[in-house]
């Protein structure tokens, strides 16, 4: 195993970082950096990091998840690979979801509570392995067996549970105990894994190892998929063999918006997060760059409110229509700021960003939702609960037809200055991820902040006419926001509620990268002497 030799010195004499990865966990970032050091592309790096995240952040992502990859090869056009989940129920054995088959459980989140819907009937068709396989074939250099090796080793040796992960295990413990195999895997001794606990995930290691050898076929035509189908059929799930056989990765053209002298590329419809980020940036484009903290936070609140005003009835339904973007921009420019309350869920998402030495860029977001609580025995795969996520089913549970690609708030994002890479950015955090990405992009472009400063800056999030204000926002800005008429919800400290950004950026010192301290993120890179270093 290649281990980081030392920390990069950011100022003065020292190595120059020529390739970098930021992720939701330091182990994931290091796996990605090792792929770069081995001659891999930015896409190889995010694949290796995402596979390691399937172990290090197994509650948030994995083979049972779905996601998106925004990739721009060196000098080439950018492409989105959509491998998000699809609605099951195809074929003669197919049936539609009966909402009564969903199991509700309540999660304590700060001072609020949130009801989640889980169980076998909540499982949508996973796309994660199909997406990683296609990304590797299209944009990678390294064999998948090499990319998955760090994840397999970590799963077999055991992953140490940190403070942030322990918090998720604690608030999601009812979900993690929902089926016997999930309980055995995630709640050793019948208790949620606490800080310092080592989780050994042998079944997941075997599944990932098989993926490295066989590719995505192990899920969609092979033994892993068969075990999942068998278990779900016996317990009330909707997934059918036809669903797995019909699943395809969809290539899409990214949304593109100009902001100052930068081109921002992000996730297009039918997902909503990228559209809302682009709308907020478009609102900011007509105003001068902020001169101080008061102006910065006022601009963030105003832009978020303007974008939120577009989330009225029919917004999600229209996302699948061909002319949606044209109608959305027209409405955006005609609307006044308002607000439609989004959810406050701490949905399980994680993100990886990478830029390689040749200028290749990759931004990958993936999610299990809150997790279904379902692990098919022998697979180690925690399956998603997207059919039970109210945000993704705006017309009601069971309303989407079999085969439909579901919408998402995830928004992998790339920034270009001219034709040159500037940054790869993305975030976890359900509805908050779009405000987190917006604020990091604005900090890097308007204020010239590096990734670490931009990611660490305190955030605000507009929701339902009110404004959540993270601890650390300057007092002068808080006073100004209150004076501007916002209904402020003040937080005492930094909190993972405000998202988990992973950002890699090009600076005068070379590449810099940062994972979000709110969620225990990390970053690693390769220097000009070929060494893997923590950032």
C-alpha positions as CSV (number, residue, x, y, z in Angstrom):
1,X,0.0,0.0,0.0
2,X,1.2,3.5,-0.9
3,X,1.0,5.7,2.1
4,X,1.2,9.5,2.2
5,X,4.7,10.5,2.9
6,X,4.1,14.0,4.3
7,X,1.8,16.9,4.2
8,X,2.1,19.3,1.3
9,X,3.6,22.7,2.1
10,X,1.2,25.2,0.5
11,X,3.4,28.3,0.6
12,X,7.1,28.8,-0.1
13,X,9.5,26.1,-1.3
14,X,8.1,22.6,-1.6
15,X,6.5,20.1,-3.9
16,X,3.9,21.2,-6.5
17,X,0.7,19.2,-6.6
18,X,0.0,18.0,-10.2
19,X,-3.0,15.8,-9.5
20,X,-5.5,16.0,-6.6
21,X,-8.6,14.3,-5.2
22,X,-11.1,15.5,-2.6
23,X,-13.7,13.2,-1.0
24,X,-16.0,12.6,1.9
25,X,-13.4,10.5,3.7
26,X,-9.6,10.8,3.8
27,X,-9.3,7.1,2.9
28,X,-11.3,7.6,-0.2
29,X,-9.2,10.6,-1.2
30,X,-6.0,8.6,-0.8
31,X,-7.3,5.7,-2.9
32,X,-8.0,8.2,-5.7
33,X,-4.6,9.8,-5.3
34,X,-2.9,6.4,-5.6
35,X,-4.8,5.8,-8.8
36,X,-3.3,9.1,-10.1
37,X,0.2,8.1,-9.0
38,X,-0.2,4.9,-10.9
39,X,-0.8,6.7,-14.2
40,X,-4.6,6.9,-14.0
41,X,-6.9,9.7,-15.2
42,X,-9.1,11.9,-13.1
43,X,-11.9,9.4,-13.8
44,X,-9.8,6.5,-12.6
45,X,-9.2,8.5,-9.4
46,X,-12.9,9.2,-8.7
47,X,-13.8,5.5,-9.4
48,X,-11.1,4.3,-7.0
49,X,-12.3,6.9,-4.4
50,X,-16.0,6.1,-4.9
51,X,-15.3,2.3,-4.5
52,X,-13.4,3.0,-1.3
53,X,-16.2,5.3,-0.1
54,X,-18.5,2.2,-0.5
55,X,-16.6,0.8,2.4
56,X,-15.5,3.9,4.4
57,X,-19.0,5.5,4.0
58,X,-21.0,2.3,3.4
59,X,-24.2,3.9,4.9
60,X,-24.1,6.6,2.3
61,X,-23.1,4.9,-1.0
62,X,-22.1,1.6,-2.5
63,X,-23.2,-1.0,-5.1
64,X,-26.8,-0.4,-4.1
65,X,-26.7,3.3,-4.8
66,X,-27.1,5.6,-7.9
67,X,-25.2,8.6,-9.0
68,X,-23.8,11.0,-11.6
69,X,-20.4,11.6,-13.1
70,X,-19.5,14.9,-14.8
71,X,-16.3,14.4,-16.8
72,X,-14.2,16.6,-19.0
73,X,-11.2,14.8,-20.6
74,X,-8.2,17.0,-21.4
75,X,-9.3,19.5,-24.0
76,X,-12.4,17.5,-24.8
77,X,-16.2,18.2,-24.4
78,X,-17.8,17.6,-21.0
79,X,-20.3,14.7,-20.6
80,X,-22.6,13.7,-17.8
81,X,-23.0,10.0,-17.1
82,X,-26.4,9.5,-15.4
83,X,-26.4,6.3,-13.5
84,X,-29.0,7.3,-11.0
85,X,-31.7,4.8,-9.9
86,X,-34.7,3.8,-12.0
87,X,-38.2,2.8,-10.9
88,X,-38.6,-1.0,-10.8
89,X,-41.6,-3.1,-11.9
90,X,-40.8,-4.1,-15.5
91,X,-41.8,-7.5,-17.0
92,X,-44.4,-10.0,-16.2
93,X,-43.4,-10.2,-12.5
94,X,-43.6,-6.4,-12.2
95,X,-45.9,-4.5,-9.9
96,X,-46.4,-0.9,-8.7
97,X,-45.5,0.3,-5.3
98,X,-48.2,0.3,-2.7
99,X,-47.3,3.1,-0.2
100,X,-48.6,0.9,2.6
101,X,-45.6,-1.5,2.0
102,X,-43.2,1.2,3.0
103,X,-41.9,1.2,6.6
104,X,-41.6,4.6,8.4
105,X,-39.0,5.4,11.0
106,X,-38.2,8.7,12.7
107,X,-34.7,10.2,12.7
108,X,-33.7,12.8,15.3
109,X,-31.8,15.6,13.5
110,X,-30.7,18.4,15.7
111,X,-33.8,19.9,17.3
112,X,-36.1,18.5,14.6
113,X,-37.3,15.0,13.6
114,X,-37.7,13.5,10.2
115,X,-39.7,10.5,9.0
116,X,-38.0,8.2,6.5
117,X,-39.6,5.4,4.5
118,X,-37.6,2.2,4.1
119,X,-37.9,-1.5,3.6
120,X,-37.8,-3.9,0.6
121,X,-40.5,-2.0,-1.2
122,X,-38.4,1.2,-1.1
123,X,-35.6,-0.2,-3.2
124,X,-35.1,1.3,-6.7
125,X,-33.0,-0.2,-9.5
126,X,-29.3,0.6,-8.5
127,X,-27.1,2.1,-11.1
128,X,-23.7,2.6,-9.3
129,X,-21.8,-0.4,-10.7
130,X,-23.1,0.2,-14.3
131,X,-22.0,3.8,-14.1
132,X,-18.5,3.1,-12.7
133,X,-18.0,0.3,-15.3
134,X,-19.0,2.5,-18.2
135,X,-16.9,5.4,-16.9
136,X,-13.9,3.2,-16.7
137,X,-14.3,1.9,-20.2
138,X,-14.9,5.4,-21.7
139,X,-12.5,7.5,-19.7
140,X,-10.1,5.4,-17.7
141,X,-6.7,3.8,-18.2
142,X,-6.3,1.4,-15.2
143,X,-7.9,-2.0,-14.8
144,X,-10.9,-2.1,-12.6
145,X,-9.3,-4.8,-10.5
146,X,-6.6,-2.3,-9.6
147,X,-9.1,0.5,-8.8
148,X,-11.2,-1.7,-6.5
149,X,-8.2,-3.3,-4.6
150,X,-7.9,-0.6,-1.9
151,X,-11.7,-0.9,-1.2
152,X,-11.5,-4.7,-1.0
153,X,-8.5,-4.6,1.3
154,X,-10.2,-2.0,3.6
155,X,-13.4,-4.0,3.8
156,X,-11.5,-7.2,4.8
157,X,-9.1,-5.5,7.3
158,X,-11.9,-3.3,8.7
159,X,-12.8,0.4,8.6
160,X,-12.4,2.5,11.7
161,X,-15.6,4.4,12.5
162,X,-14.9,8.1,13.1
163,X,-17.0,10.7,14.9
164,X,-19.0,11.8,11.9
165,X,-19.7,8.3,10.7
166,X,-20.7,7.3,14.3
167,X,-23.2,10.1,14.3
168,X,-24.8,8.8,11.1
169,X,-24.9,5.3,12.5
170,X,-26.5,6.5,15.7
171,X,-29.3,8.6,14.0
172,X,-29.9,5.9,11.4
173,X,-29.7,2.9,13.7
174,X,-33.4,1.9,13.3
175,X,-32.8,1.7,9.5
176,X,-29.5,-0.2,9.9
177,X,-31.3,-2.8,12.1
178,X,-34.3,-3.3,9.7
179,X,-33.2,-6.6,8.3
180,X,-31.0,-9.4,9.9
181,X,-28.1,-9.1,7.4
182,X,-28.0,-5.3,7.8
183,X,-28.1,-5.5,11.6
184,X,-25.3,-8.0,11.7
185,X,-23.2,-5.9,9.4
186,X,-23.7,-2.4,10.9
187,X,-24.8,-2.9,14.5
188,X,-22.2,-5.2,16.1
189,X,-23.5,-6.4,19.4
190,X,-26.9,-4.9,18.7
191,X,-25.6,-1.3,19.1
192,X,-24.8,1.3,16.5
193,X,-21.1,1.5,15.7
194,X,-19.5,4.1,18.0
195,X,-16.3,6.1,17.4
196,X,-13.3,3.8,17.4
197,X,-15.3,0.7,16.3
198,X,-13.8,-1.3,13.5
199,X,-16.3,-2.7,11.0
200,X,-15.2,-5.7,9.0
201,X,-17.2,-6.1,5.9
202,X,-16.3,-9.4,4.4
203,X,-19.4,-9.9,2.3
204,X,-19.1,-6.5,0.8
205,X,-15.4,-7.2,0.1
206,X,-16.4,-10.3,-1.9
207,X,-18.9,-8.3,-3.9
208,X,-16.5,-5.6,-4.7
209,X,-13.8,-8.1,-5.6
210,X,-16.2,-9.8,-8.0
211,X,-17.0,-6.5,-9.6
212,X,-13.3,-5.9,-10.1
213,X,-13.0,-9.3,-11.9
214,X,-16.4,-9.5,-13.8
215,X,-17.5,-5.9,-14.2
216,X,-21.1,-4.6,-13.8
217,X,-22.4,-7.9,-15.2
218,X,-22.1,-9.4,-11.7
219,X,-25.0,-7.0,-10.6
220,X,-27.2,-7.0,-13.8
221,X,-26.8,-10.5,-15.1
222,X,-24.8,-12.3,-12.5
223,X,-24.7,-13.8,-9.0
224,X,-24.9,-10.5,-7.0
225,X,-28.0,-9.4,-8.7
226,X,-29.5,-12.9,-8.4
227,X,-29.0,-12.9,-4.6
228,X,-30.6,-9.4,-4.3
229,X,-33.6,-10.4,-6.5
230,X,-34.1,-13.6,-4.5
231,X,-34.2,-11.8,-1.2
232,X,-36.4,-8.9,-2.4
233,X,-38.9,-11.3,-4.0
234,X,-39.2,-13.1,-0.7
235,X,-39.6,-9.9,1.4
236,X,-41.9,-7.7,-0.7
237,X,-39.5,-5.8,-2.9
238,X,-40.4,-4.7,-6.4
239,X,-37.1,-5.3,-8.3
240,X,-37.4,-7.8,-11.2
241,X,-34.9,-9.5,-13.5
242,X,-36.3,-7.3,-16.3
243,X,-35.4,-4.2,-14.3
244,X,-31.8,-5.2,-14.0
245,X,-31.5,-6.4,-17.6
246,X,-33.0,-3.1,-18.9
247,X,-30.9,-0.7,-16.9
248,X,-28.7,1.5,-18.9
249,X,-26.4,4.4,-18.2
250,X,-27.6,7.6,-19.9
251,X,-25.2,10.2,-21.4
252,X,-26.4,13.8,-21.1
253,X,-25.1,17.2,-22.1
254,X,-24.3,19.3,-19.0
255,X,-26.1,22.5,-18.1
256,X,-23.8,25.5,-18.9
257,X,-24.0,28.9,-17.4
258,X,-21.6,31.9,-17.5
259,X,-20.6,33.4,-14.1
260,X,-18.2,36.4,-14.2
261,X,-15.3,35.2,-16.5
262,X,-16.0,31.5,-15.7
263,X,-18.0,28.8,-17.4
264,X,-19.9,26.6,-14.9
265,X,-20.9,23.1,-16.0
266,X,-23.3,21.1,-13.9
267,X,-26.0,18.3,-13.8
268,X,-28.9,18.7,-16.3
269,X,-32.5,17.7,-16.1
270,X,-34.2,15.4,-15.2
271,X,-32.2,16.2,-12.1
272,X,-33.0,19.5,-10.4
273,X,-29.9,20.4,-8.3
274,X,-27.8,21.7,-11.2
275,X,-30.7,23.7,-12.7
276,X,-31.2,25.5,-9.4
277,X,-27.5,26.2,-8.9
278,X,-27.4,27.6,-12.5
279,X,-30.4,29.8,-11.8
280,X,-28.8,31.2,-8.6
281,X,-25.6,32.0,-10.5
282,X,-27.6,33.6,-13.2
283,X,-29.3,35.9,-10.6
284,X,-25.8,36.8,-9.2
285,X,-24.4,37.5,-12.6
286,X,-26.4,40.7,-13.0
287,X,-24.9,42.1,-9.8
288,X,-21.4,43.3,-8.9
289,X,-19.1,41.0,-7.0
290,X,-19.5,41.5,-3.2
291,X,-17.1,43.9,-1.6
292,X,-17.4,42.5,2.0
293,X,-19.0,39.8,4.2
294,X,-22.3,41.6,4.4
295,X,-22.6,41.8,0.7
296,X,-21.5,38.2,0.2
297,X,-24.0,36.7,2.5
298,X,-26.8,39.0,1.3
299,X,-26.0,38.0,-2.3
300,X,-26.1,34.3,-1.3
301,X,-29.4,34.6,0.4
302,X,-31.0,36.6,-2.4
303,X,-29.8,34.2,-5.1
304,X,-31.0,31.1,-3.2
305,X,-34.4,32.7,-2.6
306,X,-34.7,33.5,-6.3
307,X,-33.9,30.0,-7.3
308,X,-36.2,28.5,-4.7
309,X,-39.1,30.6,-6.1
310,X,-39.0,28.5,-9.2
311,X,-39.7,25.2,-7.3
312,X,-43.4,25.6,-7.5
313,X,-46.1,23.0,-8.4
314,X,-45.1,21.2,-11.6
315,X,-41.4,21.9,-11.3
316,X,-40.4,18.3,-10.8
317,X,-42.9,17.0,-13.3
318,X,-41.6,19.3,-16.0
319,X,-38.0,18.2,-15.5
320,X,-38.4,15.3,-17.9
321,X,-39.7,17.5,-20.7
322,X,-37.5,18.4,-23.7
323,X,-38.0,22.2,-23.5
324,X,-37.8,22.4,-19.7
325,X,-34.6,24.5,-19.6
326,X,-35.9,27.1,-22.0
327,X,-39.2,27.5,-20.0
328,X,-37.3,27.5,-16.7
329,X,-34.9,30.3,-17.8
330,X,-37.9,32.4,-19.0
331,X,-39.8,32.0,-15.8
332,X,-36.6,32.6,-13.7
333,X,-36.0,35.9,-15.2
334,X,-39.7,37.0,-14.8
335,X,-40.1,35.8,-11.2
336,X,-39.8,37.6,-7.9
337,X,-38.0,35.9,-5.0
338,X,-40.2,33.7,-2.9
339,X,-39.8,30.2,-1.6
340,X,-41.2,26.7,-1.6
341,X,-40.1,24.7,1.4
342,X,-37.7,21.9,0.6
343,X,-37.1,19.0,2.9
344,X,-34.8,19.1,5.8
345,X,-33.6,15.5,5.4
346,X,-30.0,14.6,6.1
347,X,-30.0,12.3,3.0
348,X,-27.1,9.9,2.5
349,X,-24.9,11.3,-0.3
350,X,-21.2,11.6,-0.8
351,X,-19.0,13.3,-3.4
352,X,-15.6,12.9,-5.0
353,X,-13.8,15.5,-7.2
354,X,-10.5,15.1,-9.1
355,X,-8.2,16.9,-11.5
356,X,-5.3,15.1,-13.1
357,X,-1.9,16.3,-14.4
358,X,-3.1,16.5,-18.0
359,X,-6.1,18.7,-17.1
360,X,-8.7,16.0,-17.0
361,X,-11.6,16.8,-14.7
362,X,-14.1,14.5,-12.9
363,X,-16.9,15.2,-10.4
364,X,-18.8,12.2,-9.1
365,X,-21.8,12.3,-6.7
366,X,-23.6,9.1,-5.4
367,X,-26.3,8.3,-2.9
368,X,-28.1,5.6,-1.1
369,X,-30.8,8.0,0.0
370,X,-31.2,7.3,3.7
371,X,-30.6,3.6,3.0
372,X,-33.4,1.0,2.9
373,X,-32.2,-1.1,5.8
374,X,-32.1,-4.0,3.3
375,X,-28.9,-6.1,2.9
376,X,-29.4,-9.3,0.8
377,X,-27.6,-12.0,2.8
378,X,-24.1,-12.8,1.4
379,X,-23.8,-9.6,-0.6
380,X,-22.9,-7.0,2.0
381,X,-24.8,-4.4,-0.2
382,X,-27.0,-1.9,1.6
383,X,-29.7,-1.1,-1.0
384,X,-31.1,2.4,-1.6
385,X,-34.5,3.6,-0.5
386,X,-35.2,6.0,-3.3
387,X,-38.8,4.9,-3.8
388,X,-39.4,6.0,-0.2
389,X,-37.7,9.4,-0.6
390,X,-40.5,12.1,-0.6
391,X,-38.3,14.6,-2.4
392,X,-37.9,12.2,-5.3
393,X,-41.5,11.3,-5.5
394,X,-43.3,14.8,-5.6
395,X,-46.5,13.4,-7.0
396,X,-46.7,10.8,-4.2
397,X,-45.2,7.4,-3.5
398,X,-45.9,4.9,-6.3
399,X,-46.8,7.5,-8.9
400,X,-43.8,7.0,-11.2
401,X,-44.1,4.3,-13.9
402,X,-41.7,1.3,-14.1
403,X,-38.5,2.1,-16.0
404,X,-38.6,5.9,-15.3
405,X,-35.3,7.5,-14.3
406,X,-35.8,9.3,-11.0
407,X,-34.8,12.9,-10.3
408,X,-32.1,14.0,-7.9
409,X,-30.7,17.1,-6.2
410,X,-27.1,15.9,-6.8
411,X,-25.1,18.4,-8.9
412,X,-21.5,17.4,-9.8
413,X,-20.0,20.7,-11.1
414,X,-16.9,21.8,-13.1
415,X,-15.5,25.3,-13.6
416,X,-13.5,26.4,-16.6
417,X,-11.8,29.7,-17.3
418,X,-11.6,29.9,-21.0
419,X,-10.7,26.4,-22.0
420,X,-8.6,25.7,-18.9
421,X,-9.7,23.8,-15.8
422,X,-10.4,25.9,-12.8
423,X,-12.2,23.6,-10.3
424,X,-14.1,20.4,-9.8
425,X,-16.8,20.7,-7.1
426,X,-19.7,18.7,-5.6
427,X,-21.4,18.1,-2.3
428,X,-23.4,15.8,-0.1
429,X,-26.4,17.2,1.8
430,X,-29.7,16.6,0.1
431,X,-31.4,20.0,-0.6
432,X,-28.5,21.9,1.1
433,X,-26.0,20.7,-1.4
434,X,-27.0,23.2,-4.0
435,X,-26.5,26.1,-1.5
436,X,-23.2,24.6,-0.4
437,X,-21.9,24.3,-4.0
438,X,-23.2,27.8,-4.9
439,X,-21.3,29.4,-2.0
440,X,-18.0,27.5,-2.7
441,X,-18.2,28.5,-6.4
442,X,-18.9,32.1,-5.5
443,X,-16.0,32.1,-3.0
444,X,-13.5,30.8,-5.5
445,X,-14.6,33.0,-8.4
446,X,-15.6,36.3,-6.7
447,X,-13.2,36.2,-3.7
448,X,-10.3,34.2,-5.2
449,X,-10.4,31.7,-2.3
450,X,-8.6,28.4,-2.5
451,X,-10.6,25.2,-2.1
452,X,-9.9,24.9,1.7
453,X,-11.0,28.5,2.5
454,X,-14.0,28.3,0.3
455,X,-15.2,24.9,1.7
456,X,-14.5,26.0,5.3
457,X,-16.4,29.3,5.0
458,X,-19.6,29.3,7.1
459,X,-22.8,28.9,5.1
460,X,-26.4,30.0,4.8
461,X,-29.3,28.1,3.3
462,X,-32.6,29.6,2.2
463,X,-35.6,27.4,2.8
464,X,-39.3,28.2,2.8
465,X,-38.9,31.9,3.3
466,X,-36.4,31.5,6.2
467,X,-32.7,31.4,6.3
468,X,-30.6,28.9,8.2
469,X,-27.4,30.6,9.3
470,X,-24.4,28.4,10.3
471,X,-22.3,29.2,13.3
472,X,-19.4,31.4,12.3
473,X,-21.1,33.7,9.9
474,X,-19.8,37.2,10.9
475,X,-22.1,39.1,13.2
476,X,-22.3,42.1,10.9
477,X,-23.6,39.8,8.1
478,X,-26.2,38.2,10.5
479,X,-27.4,41.7,11.5
480,X,-27.7,42.7,7.9
481,X,-29.6,39.6,6.9
482,X,-32.1,40.1,9.7
483,X,-32.5,43.7,8.6
484,X,-33.2,42.6,5.1
485,X,-36.3,40.8,6.2
486,X,-35.1,37.2,6.3
487,X,-36.5,35.0,9.0
488,X,-33.2,33.8,10.5
489,X,-32.7,30.3,12.0
490,X,-29.4,30.7,13.9
491,X,-27.1,27.7,14.5
492,X,-24.5,27.8,17.3
493,X,-21.8,25.9,15.4
494,X,-20.7,24.4,12.2
495,X,-22.9,21.4,11.2
496,X,-23.1,18.7,8.6
497,X,-26.6,19.9,7.8
498,X,-25.0,22.6,5.6
499,X,-23.6,20.0,3.2
500,X,-20.3,18.2,2.6
501,X,-18.3,19.8,-0.3
502,X,-15.4,18.1,-2.0
503,X,-13.4,20.6,-4.1
504,X,-10.3,20.6,-6.2
505,X,-9.0,23.9,-7.7
506,X,-6.2,25.3,-9.8
507,X,-4.3,28.0,-8.0
508,X,-1.0,29.9,-8.6
509,X,0.6,27.2,-6.4
510,X,-0.6,24.3,-8.4
511,X,-3.6,22.1,-7.5
512,X,-5.2,22.4,-4.1
513,X,-8.0,20.3,-2.7
514,X,-10.2,20.1,0.3
515,X,-12.8,17.7,1.8
516,X,-15.4,19.2,4.0
517,X,-14.6,19.2,7.8
518,X,-18.3,19.2,8.5
519,X,-18.5,15.6,7.3
520,X,-15.0,14.3,8.0
521,X,-13.8,14.8,4.5
522,X,-10.3,14.6,3.2
523,X,-8.0,15.4,0.3
524,X,-4.9,13.9,-1.2
525,X,-2.7,14.5,-4.2
526,X,0.3,13.5,-6.2
527,X,3.3,15.9,-6.3
528,X,5.7,16.5,-9.2
529,X,8.0,13.9,-7.8
530,X,5.3,11.2,-8.0
531,X,4.6,11.0,-4.2
532,X,1.1,10.6,-2.7
533,X,0.6,13.3,-0.1
534,X,-2.3,14.3,2.2
535,X,-3.6,17.8,1.5
